Amino acid sequence: MPSLPSIRGRGAQQRPVPHISVPLSHYVVDCAVYVDGKRLPGRWTHTDAVKEVRRRKEGFVWIGLHEPDAEQIQGIAETFGLHELAVEDAVHAHQRPKLERYDNTLFMVFKTVRYVTNESPDTANEIVESGEIMVFLGKDFVITVRHGNHSGLSKLRHVLEEDPERLEIGPAAVMHAIADQVVDNYLDVTDHIEDDIDRMEERVFAPRTEVSAEQIYMFKREVVELRRAVMPLANPLRRLAEGYTPLIPEQVRAFFRDVDDHLTEVSERVTAFDELLTTLVDAVLAKITLQQNTDMRKITAWVAIISVPTMVVGVYGMNFDYMPELKWKFGYPLVMSLVLVACLTLYRILRRNRWL
């Protein structure tokens, strides 16, 4: 992705930064201060970090949290003036992708996904693992709250720290980077799912292979989970790209439009997956129905063949004293021969008509 245009921050003269050695809590993954796109040395508490930024009147704070509870996030919420409804959503998770504005703060929810590798799509119980990233965005801070173990932002933070020109823009650059990473993961997951569906399609239409409808329904369920992550995100990204808030500078909006284009591609692929899986379900059911019809025709054919000797034996099983053939020397061989000829004739007729 091309680098964002740089904006040189101007503010008060920089003073020596005190080295604050503060152990991070288990739910605080990282807390950093960025000035002119560069991370200030030292370890910071959230209160000291925001004081430093507001004293300098430049830079911003980036705090990363992992599954905090209400008590743990309360101090950060009070320090940065986060709205209680947004804080409640961030704590309890299980939110759909959305974008909300509370006074001078943006709150955005991303659904993250990860492809679960399986030996075979026919034996898979889970294809898509989901999580969430909530982002609080202010003028001089960005707070990320993660739920799930696969949606880490440590690598993204390191990538951004190696590109100070992007971080110079401010917290909006961080939100864009998160959105870009989330959508790129969507593309990666759809690539894997497409490969699995292609293999499943080959098995469905290959002769003498069995693919259960239950397995295809499982795939549909996983695609629905991916759809729930992808589809609702389109409107928030479009609003950010169209200047929904001054917290997103003009030079960042163009990059949100690029992310929205990638999301549209993902949405189209997910829709196509759902339609194709529906077609595969219909094909499997039709294949099962055809097999059942074939089995019934075979059963019917054998019943017809067996009915010939059954009828003859039934006739000769009647207890009549006077039956012409009973005293005839060649009666038994003749009757058995006629039965055999009738059965073979029926067999050939049924084989010719593909009933056997």
Protein Blocks (a to p, Z undefined) as FASTA:
>chain_A
ZZddddddddddddddddddddddfklmbacddeehiacedjddfklmmmmmmmnopajd
ddddehiafklmmmmmmmnopafklmmmmmngoiacddddehjaccdddddddddddfbf
klpcbfbdcddddddddfkbccdddedjklccklmmmmmmmmmmlmmnommlmmmmmmmm
mmmmmmmmmmmmmmmmmmmmmmmmpghiacdfklmmmmmmmmmmmmmmmmmmmmmmmmmm
nopafklcfklmmmmmmmmmmmmmmmmmmmmmmmmmmmmmmmmmmmmmmmmmmmmmmmmm
mmmmmmmmmmmmmmmmpccfbdfklmpmklmmmmmmmmmmmmmmmmmmmmmnopZZ
